[in-house]
Amino acid sequence: MLSLIQFPSAFGLPNLSTFCMKAEILLKMSGQPYVIEEEGNPPKGPKGKLPALRDGGQLIGDSAMIQSHLAAHYGVDFDAGLSARDRAIAHGMGRMCEERLYWCMVYSRWINEANWPKIRQIFFGSMPPVLRSLIPILARRGVRANLQGHGLGRHSSSEIYAFGKADIDALAALLGDAPFMMGTSPTSLDATTYPIIANLQIAELPSPLRDAVAAHDNLKAYAARCRALWYPA
């Protein structure tokens, strides 16, 4: 049986990692049985991060690689019924979410001074006292460096949130009145967008990004619809 290695759940969500949620939704869409292995240490993944998928003797890291593995080994077309043009749109919108909106969310959690103590407690609160005082500092420093390397961290807070709001507005426009991002049936794009929208709605982590999602009734209904479909419990 397939095993999905991912972080523990928190704040009432299946996962604080949008990529872990994405990987699990892809597994649900594939119809393959699987079990969850909770792991709090990202370096345990083959790419030095989580999620990871164990399939027999193989350990596949990265949600995109997991998607490719499921497609190649189990004959799953996550975008069945989409034209080549719509597949291209879905691909581009997915990259927008993962390469910019995701990093705006990271900023709102790890750099925002109001949210950082809550993130620190979730990820590092169970560590022994000495590690609990040191590791979060190093981890936050690493996130700052990643944001700088990405380029997003070179902007002001208001500019970063404006970028994120533009991406959220684009998702709302793409969705329109449809049940799912690309129409009447869920596709791989929904496996990417729903986890981000759901994570941005966390009440305990307020930010302008959460406000931007709340301004779109269709995104709120979309998140509720996806949760009922994939996480009814």
ZADO-1210 file (C-alpha; in nm, 4 decimals, padded with zeros to 6 digits):
<atoms>
<atom x="00.0000" y="00.0000" z="00.0000" code="MET" pos="1"/>
<atom x="00.1142" y="00.3541" z="-00.0689" code="LEU" pos="2"/>
<atom x="00.2338" y="00.5603" z="00.2277" code="SER" pos="3"/>
<atom x="00.2232" y="00.9408" z="00.2343" code="LEU" pos="4"/>
<atom x="00.4798" y="01.0915" z="00.4676" code="ILE" pos="5"/>
<atom x="00.3721" y="01.4363" z="00.5811" code="GLN" pos="6"/>
<atom x="00.3610" y="01.6817" z="00.8693" code="PHE" pos="7"/>
<atom x="00.1011" y="01.6408" z="01.1473" code="PRO" pos="8"/>
<atom x="-00.2241" y="01.8345" z="01.1117" code="SER" pos="9"/>
<atom x="-00.2803" y="02.1670" z="01.2906" code="ALA" pos="10"/>
<atom x="-00.5356" y="02.4476" z="01.3285" code="PHE" pos="11"/>
<atom x="-00.8149" y="02.2118" z="01.2233" code="GLY" pos="12"/>
<atom x="-00.6646" y="02.1582" z="00.8771" code="LEU" pos="13"/>
<atom x="-00.5337" y="01.8297" z="00.7366" code="PRO" pos="14"/>
<atom x="-00.1949" y="01.9983" z="00.7022" code="ASN" pos="15"/>
<atom x="-00.0242" y="02.3374" z="00.7363" code="LEU" pos="16"/>
<atom x="00.1857" y="02.2407" z="00.4353" code="SER" pos="17"/>
<atom x="-00.0072" y="02.3127" z="00.1174" code="THR" pos="18"/>
<atom x="00.2193" y="02.0652" z="-00.0628" code="PHE" pos="19"/>
<atom x="00.1341" y="01.7859" z="00.1809" code="CYS" pos="20"/>
<atom x="-00.2356" y="01.8568" z="00.1315" code="MET" pos="21"/>
<atom x="-00.1824" y="01.8635" z="-00.2444" code="LYS" pos="22"/>
<atom x="-00.0128" y="01.5230" z="-00.2392" code="ALA" pos="23"/>
<atom x="-00.2926" y="01.3702" z="-00.0329" code="GLU" pos="24"/>
<atom x="-00.5630" y="01.5145" z="-00.2607" code="ILE" pos="25"/>
<atom x="-00.3812" y="01.3713" z="-00.5628" code="LEU" pos="26"/>
<atom x="-00.3844" y="01.0324" z="-00.3910" code="LEU" pos="27"/>
<atom x="-00.7569" y="01.0681" z="-00.3265" code="LYS" pos="28"/>
<atom x="-00.8128" y="01.1623" z="-00.6910" code="MET" pos="29"/>
<atom x="-00.6059" y="00.8653" z="-00.8053" code="SER" pos="30"/>
<atom x="-00.8308" y="00.6190" z="-00.6217" code="GLY" pos="31"/>
<atom x="-00.5292" y="00.4336" z="-00.4829" code="GLN" pos="32"/>
<atom x="-00.5447" y="00.3171" z="-00.1191" code="PRO" pos="33"/>
<atom x="-00.2871" y="00.4811" z="00.1060" code="TYR" pos="34"/>
<atom x="-00.1886" y="00.5367" z="00.4667" code="VAL" pos="35"/>
<atom x="-00.0476" y="00.8454" z="00.6368" code="ILE" pos="36"/>
<atom x="00.2867" y="00.8525" z="00.8162" code="GLU" pos="37"/>
<atom x="00.3279" y="01.1659" z="01.0271" code="GLU" pos="38"/>
<atom x="00.6768" y="01.3099" z="01.0361" code="GLU" pos="39"/>
<atom x="00.7870" y="01.6448" z="01.1788" code="GLY" pos="40"/>
<atom x="01.1409" y="01.6420" z="01.0395" code="ASN" pos="41"/>
<atom x="01.1588" y="01.7616" z="00.6746" code="PRO" pos="42"/>
<atom x="01.5093" y="01.6180" z="00.6097" code="PRO" pos="43"/>
<atom x="01.3535" y="01.2716" z="00.6406" code="LYS" pos="44"/>
<atom x="01.2182" y="01.3292" z="00.2870" code="GLY" pos="45"/>
<atom x="01.4394" y="01.2304" z="-00.0083" code="PRO" pos="46"/>
<atom x="01.4553" y="01.5922" z="-00.1275" code="LYS" pos="47"/>
<atom x="01.5159" y="01.7227" z="00.2224" code="GLY" pos="48"/>
<atom x="01.1522" y="01.8280" z="00.2531" code="LYS" pos="49"/>
<atom x="00.8036" y="01.6855" z="00.2841" code="LEU" pos="50"/>
<atom x="00.5758" y="01.5384" z="00.1560" code="PRO" pos="51"/>
<atom x="00.7188" y="01.2105" z="00.0323" code="ALA" pos="52"/>
<atom x="00.5451" y="00.9048" z="-00.1095" code="LEU" pos="53"/>
<atom x="00.6606" y="00.5514" z="-00.0317" code="ARG" pos="54"/>
<atom x="00.5614" y="00.3061" z="-00.3046" code="ASP" pos="55"/>
<atom x="00.7203" y="-00.0313" z="-00.2430" code="GLY" pos="56"/>
<atom x="01.0941" y="00.0238" z="-00.2545" code="GLY" pos="57"/>
<atom x="01.0635" y="00.3736" z="-00.3983" code="GLN" pos="58"/>
<atom x="01.0565" y="00.6957" z="-00.1982" code="LEU" pos="59"/>
<atom x="00.9352" y="00.9880" z="-00.4085" code="ILE" pos="60"/>
<atom x="00.9826" y="01.3433" z="-00.2840" code="GLY" pos="61"/>
<atom x="00.8075" y="01.6643" z="-00.3942" code="ASP" pos="62"/>
<atom x="00.4358" y="01.6908" z="-00.4692" code="SER" pos="63"/>
<atom x="00.4963" y="01.7478" z="-00.8420" code="ALA" pos="64"/>
<atom x="00.7080" y="01.4319" z="-00.8604" code="MET" pos="65"/>
<atom x="00.4399" y="01.2446" z="-00.6673" code="ILE" pos="66"/>
<atom x="00.1843" y="01.3590" z="-00.9243" code="GLN" pos="67"/>
<atom x="00.4066" y="01.2417" z="-01.2094" code="SER" pos="68"/>
<atom x="00.4616" y="00.9069" z="-01.0367" code="HIS" pos="69"/>
<atom x="00.0891" y="00.8475" z="-00.9875" code="LEU" pos="70"/>
<atom x="00.0213" y="00.9414" z="-01.3493" code="ALA" pos="71"/>
<atom x="00.2965" y="00.7183" z="-01.4892" code="ALA" pos="72"/>
<atom x="00.2558" y="00.4121" z="-01.2656" code="HIS" pos="73"/>
<atom x="-00.1200" y="00.4073" z="-01.2109" code="TYR" pos="74"/>
<atom x="-00.2476" y="00.5538" z="-01.5363" code="GLY" pos="75"/>
<atom x="-00.4090" y="00.8587" z="-01.3763" code="VAL" pos="76"/>
<atom x="-00.4872" y="01.1608" z="-01.5932" code="ASP" pos="77"/>
<atom x="-00.5634" y="01.4298" z="-01.3388" code="PHE" pos="78"/>
<atom x="-00.6684" y="01.6692" z="-01.6144" code="ASP" pos="79"/>
<atom x="-00.8843" y="01.4360" z="-01.8226" code="ALA" pos="80"/>
<atom x="-01.1272" y="01.6252" z="-02.0406" code="GLY" pos="81"/>
<atom x="-00.9236" y="01.9459" z="-02.0587" code="LEU" pos="82"/>
<atom x="-00.8120" y="02.0822" z="-02.3935" code="SER" pos="83"/>
<atom x="-00.4449" y="02.1533" z="-02.4552" code="ALA" pos="84"/>
<atom x="-00.5179" y="02.5245" z="-02.3991" code="ARG" pos="85"/>
<atom x="-00.6955" y="02.4602" z="-02.0693" code="ASP" pos="86"/>
<atom x="-00.4153" y="02.2313" z="-01.9557" code="ARG" pos="87"/>
<atom x="-00.1738" y="02.5165" z="-02.0252" code="ALA" pos="88"/>
<atom x="-00.3893" y="02.7611" z="-01.8266" code="ILE" pos="89"/>
<atom x="-00.4105" y="02.5161" z="-01.5361" code="ALA" pos="90"/>
<atom x="-00.0357" y="02.4649" z="-01.5469" code="HIS" pos="91"/>
<atom x="00.0323" y="02.8391" z="-01.5443" code="GLY" pos="92"/>
<atom x="-00.2125" y="02.9118" z="-01.2636" code="MET" pos="93"/>
<atom x="-00.0627" y="02.6307" z="-01.0582" code="GLY" pos="94"/>
<atom x="00.2822" y="02.7814" z="-01.0975" code="ARG" pos="95"/>
<atom x="00.1462" y="03.1212" z="-00.9930" code="MET" pos="96"/>
<atom x="00.0136" y="02.9650" z="-00.6735" code="CYS" pos="97"/>
<atom x="00.3238" y="02.7675" z="-00.5877" code="GLU" pos="98"/>
<atom x="00.5900" y="03.0131" z="-00.6990" code="GLU" pos="99"/>
<atom x="00.4431" y="03.3377" z="-00.5635" code="ARG" pos="100"/>
<atom x="00.1193" y="03.3115" z="-00.3650" code="LEU" pos="101"/>
<atom x="00.2678" y="03.0323" z="-00.1545" code="TYR" pos="102"/>
<atom x="00.5671" y="03.2508" z="-00.0659" code="TRP" pos="103"/>
<atom x="00.3368" y="03.5394" z="00.0241" code="CYS" pos="104"/>
<atom x="00.1701" y="03.2995" z="00.2665" code="MET" pos="105"/>
<atom x="00.5085" y="03.1936" z="00.4054" code="VAL" pos="106"/>
<atom x="00.5901" y="03.5595" z="00.4669" code="TYR" pos="107"/>
<atom x="00.2590" y="03.6093" z="00.6494" code="SER" pos="108"/>
<atom x="00.3417" y="03.3189" z="00.8816" code="ARG" pos="109"/>
<atom x="00.7133" y="03.3259" z="00.9442" code="TRP" pos="110"/>
<atom x="00.7974" y="03.6958" z="00.9131" code="ILE" pos="111"/>
<atom x="00.4761" y="03.8615" z="01.0318" code="ASN" pos="112"/>
<atom x="00.5497" y="03.9372" z="01.3987" code="GLU" pos="113"/>
<atom x="00.1912" y="03.8657" z="01.5099" code="ALA" pos="114"/>
<atom x="00.1788" y="03.5197" z="01.3502" code="ASN" pos="115"/>
<atom x="00.5349" y="03.4032" z="01.4067" code="TRP" pos="116"/>
<atom x="00.4871" y="03.3031" z="01.7768" code="PRO" pos="117"/>
<atom x="00.1970" y="03.0755" z="01.6778" code="LYS" pos="118"/>
<atom x="00.4002" y="02.9115" z="01.3998" code="ILE" pos="119"/>
<atom x="00.6969" y="02.8749" z="01.6345" code="ARG" pos="120"/>
<atom x="00.4807" y="02.6965" z="01.8903" code="GLN" pos="121"/>
<atom x="00.3252" y="02.4614" z="01.6330" code="ILE" pos="122"/>
<atom x="00.6531" y="02.3534" z="01.4740" code="PHE" pos="123"/>
<atom x="00.8973" y="02.3782" z="01.7635" code="PHE" pos="124"/>
<atom x="00.6940" y="02.3851" z="02.0853" code="GLY" pos="125"/>
<atom x="00.7475" y="02.0164" z="02.1651" code="SER" pos="126"/>
<atom x="01.1270" y="02.0353" z="02.1411" code="MET" pos="127"/>
<atom x="01.3497" y="02.0177" z="02.4521" code="PRO" pos="128"/>
<atom x="01.4071" y="02.3656" z="02.6049" code="PRO" pos="129"/>
<atom x="01.7585" y="02.4207" z="02.4670" code="VAL" pos="130"/>
<atom x="01.6593" y="02.3228" z="02.1133" code="LEU" pos="131"/>
<atom x="01.3308" y="02.5115" z="02.1447" code="ARG" pos="132"/>
<atom x="01.5224" y="02.8349" z="02.2041" code="SER" pos="133"/>
<atom x="01.7764" y="02.7841" z="01.9245" code="LEU" pos="134"/>
<atom x="01.6196" y="02.5929" z="01.6351" code="ILE" pos="135"/>
<atom x="01.3332" y="02.8403" z="01.5693" code="PRO" pos="136"/>
<atom x="01.5839" y="03.1250" z="01.5344" code="ILE" pos="137"/>
<atom x="01.7863" y="02.9288" z="01.2805" code="LEU" pos="138"/>
<atom x="01.4760" y="02.8111" z="01.0962" code="ALA" pos="139"/>
<atom x="01.3317" y="03.1623" z="01.0716" code="ARG" pos="140"/>
<atom x="01.6673" y="03.2922" z="00.9518" code="ARG" pos="141"/>
<atom x="01.6611" y="03.0252" z="00.6814" code="GLY" pos="142"/>
<atom x="01.3100" y="03.1275" z="00.5735" code="VAL" pos="143"/>
<atom x="01.4215" y="03.4914" z="00.5499" code="ARG" pos="144"/>
<atom x="01.7131" y="03.3827" z="00.3322" code="ALA" pos="145"/>
<atom x="01.4832" y="03.1774" z="00.1101" code="ASN" pos="146"/>
<atom x="01.2505" y="03.4754" z="00.0671" code="LEU" pos="147"/>
<atom x="01.5463" y="03.6958" z="-00.0215" code="GLN" pos="148"/>
<atom x="01.6750" y="03.4410" z="-00.2716" code="GLY" pos="149"/>
<atom x="01.3298" y="03.4067" z="-00.4225" code="HIS" pos="150"/>
<atom x="01.3096" y="03.7850" z="-00.4594" code="GLY" pos="151"/>
<atom x="00.9810" y="03.8333" z="-00.2769" code="LEU" pos="152"/>
<atom x="01.1581" y="03.9113" z="00.0500" code="GLY" pos="153"/>
<atom x="01.3202" y="04.2177" z="-00.1072" code="ARG" pos="154"/>
<atom x="00.9832" y="04.3946" z="-00.1140" code="HIS" pos="155"/>
<atom x="00.7986" y="04.5782" z="00.1617" code="SER" pos="156"/>
<atom x="00.5216" y="04.4092" z="00.3584" code="SER" pos="157"/>
<atom x="00.2523" y="04.6080" z="00.1774" code="SER" pos="158"/>
<atom x="00.4009" y="04.5192" z="-00.1616" code="GLU" pos="159"/>
<atom x="00.4175" y="04.1480" z="-00.0746" code="ILE" pos="160"/>
<atom x="00.0546" y="04.1437" z="00.0351" code="TYR" pos="161"/>
<atom x="-00.0460" y="04.3331" z="-00.2797" code="ALA" pos="162"/>
<atom x="00.1201" y="04.0610" z="-00.4894" code="PHE" pos="163"/>
<atom x="-00.0696" y="03.7958" z="-00.2954" code="GLY" pos="164"/>
<atom x="-00.4007" y="03.9790" z="-00.3287" code="LYS" pos="165"/>
<atom x="-00.3520" y="04.0022" z="-00.7068" code="ALA" pos="166"/>
<atom x="-00.3019" y="03.6255" z="-00.7223" code="ASP" pos="167"/>
<atom x="-00.6094" y="03.5613" z="-00.5075" code="ILE" pos="168"/>
<atom x="-00.8157" y="03.7929" z="-00.7270" code="ASP" pos="169"/>
<atom x="-00.6937" y="03.6015" z="-01.0328" code="ALA" pos="170"/>
<atom x="-00.8048" y="03.2706" z="-00.8801" code="LEU" pos="171"/>
<atom x="-01.1476" y="03.4157" z="-00.8018" code="ALA" pos="172"/>
<atom x="-01.1798" y="03.5411" z="-01.1601" code="ALA" pos="173"/>
<atom x="-01.0777" y="03.2044" z="-01.3034" code="LEU" pos="174"/>
<atom x="-01.3239" y="03.0192" z="-01.0805" code="LEU" pos="175"/>
<atom x="-01.6189" y="03.2454" z="-01.1551" code="GLY" pos="176"/>
<atom x="-01.9432" y="03.0546" z="-01.0986" code="ASP" pos="177"/>
<atom x="-01.7945" y="02.7111" z="-01.1727" code="ALA" pos="178"/>
<atom x="-01.7733" y="02.4399" z="-00.9061" code="PRO" pos="179"/>
<atom x="-01.4011" y="02.3883" z="-00.9656" code="PHE" pos="180"/>
<atom x="-01.1172" y="02.5905" z="-01.1095" code="MET" pos="181"/>
<atom x="-01.1348" y="02.4437" z="-01.4586" code="MET" pos="182"/>
<atom x="-01.5071" y="02.3708" z="-01.4755" code="GLY" pos="183"/>
<atom x="-01.7444" y="02.1071" z="-01.3478" code="THR" pos="184"/>
<atom x="-01.4873" y="01.8475" z="-01.2350" code="SER" pos="185"/>
<atom x="-01.1788" y="01.8753" z="-01.0119" code="PRO" pos="186"/>
<atom x="-00.8381" y="01.8680" z="-01.1803" code="THR" pos="187"/>
<atom x="-00.4773" y="01.8829" z="-01.0690" code="SER" pos="188"/>
<atom x="-00.5153" y="02.2604" z="-01.0363" code="LEU" pos="189"/>
<atom x="-00.7693" y="02.2134" z="-00.7577" code="ASP" pos="190"/>
<atom x="-00.5215" y="01.9911" z="-00.5762" code="ALA" pos="191"/>
<atom x="-00.2942" y="02.2953" z="-00.5764" code="THR" pos="192"/>
<atom x="-00.5387" y="02.5811" z="-00.5197" code="THR" pos="193"/>
<atom x="-00.7660" y="02.4383" z="-00.2529" code="TYR" pos="194"/>
<atom x="-00.4852" y="02.3742" z="00.0002" code="PRO" pos="195"/>
<atom x="-00.3629" y="02.7315" z="-00.0406" code="ILE" pos="196"/>
<atom x="-00.7090" y="02.8857" z="-00.0072" code="ILE" pos="197"/>
<atom x="-00.7835" y="02.6655" z="00.2951" code="ALA" pos="198"/>
<atom x="-00.4559" y="02.7586" z="00.4632" code="ASN" pos="199"/>
<atom x="-00.5123" y="03.1278" z="00.3995" code="LEU" pos="200"/>
<atom x="-00.8487" y="03.1024" z="00.5791" code="GLN" pos="201"/>
<atom x="-00.7028" y="02.9897" z="00.9136" code="ILE" pos="202"/>
<atom x="-00.8643" y="03.2133" z="01.1752" code="ALA" pos="203"/>
<atom x="-00.5641" y="03.1953" z="01.4101" code="GLU" pos="204"/>
<atom x="-00.3304" y="03.3360" z="01.1415" code="LEU" pos="205"/>
<atom x="-00.4860" y="03.6669" z="01.0307" code="PRO" pos="206"/>
<atom x="-00.3304" y="03.8617" z="00.7448" code="SER" pos="207"/>
<atom x="-00.4308" y="04.0755" z="00.4459" code="PRO" pos="208"/>
<atom x="-00.4251" y="03.7509" z="00.2478" code="LEU" pos="209"/>
<atom x="-00.6988" y="03.6024" z="00.4641" code="ARG" pos="210"/>
<atom x="-00.8967" y="03.9235" z="00.4145" code="ASP" pos="211"/>
<atom x="-00.8467" y="03.8985" z="00.0376" code="ALA" pos="212"/>
<atom x="-00.9921" y="03.5457" z="00.0318" code="VAL" pos="213"/>
<atom x="-01.2826" y="03.6532" z="00.2524" code="ALA" pos="214"/>
<atom x="-01.3690" y="03.9258" z="00.0004" code="ALA" pos="215"/>
<atom x="-01.4601" y="03.6594" z="-00.2598" code="HIS" pos="216"/>
<atom x="-01.7776" y="03.4635" z="-00.1866" code="ASP" pos="217"/>
<atom x="-01.6978" y="03.2190" z="-00.4660" code="ASN" pos="218"/>
<atom x="-01.3621" y="03.1270" z="-00.3098" code="LEU" pos="219"/>
<atom x="-01.5228" y="03.0700" z="00.0296" code="LYS" pos="220"/>
<atom x="-01.7866" y="02.8452" z="-00.1270" code="ALA" pos="221"/>
<atom x="-01.5159" y="02.6698" z="-00.3300" code="TYR" pos="222"/>
<atom x="-01.3137" y="02.5916" z="-00.0179" code="ALA" pos="223"/>
<atom x="-01.6209" y="02.4519" z="00.1570" code="ALA" pos="224"/>
<atom x="-01.7037" y="02.2420" z="-00.1499" code="ARG" pos="225"/>
<atom x="-01.3517" y="02.0990" z="-00.1736" code="CYS" pos="226"/>
<atom x="-01.3383" y="02.0212" z="00.1965" code="ARG" pos="227"/>
<atom x="-01.6708" y="01.8362" z="00.1744" code="ALA" pos="228"/>
<atom x="-01.5375" y="01.6383" z="-00.1227" code="LEU" pos="229"/>
<atom x="-01.1911" y="01.5447" z="00.0060" code="TRP" pos="230"/>
<atom x="-01.2054" y="01.5861" z="00.3840" code="TYR" pos="231"/>
<atom x="-01.5682" y="01.5292" z="00.4876" code="PRO" pos="232"/>
<atom x="-01.4664" y="01.4127" z="00.8355" code="ALA" pos="233"/>
</atoms>
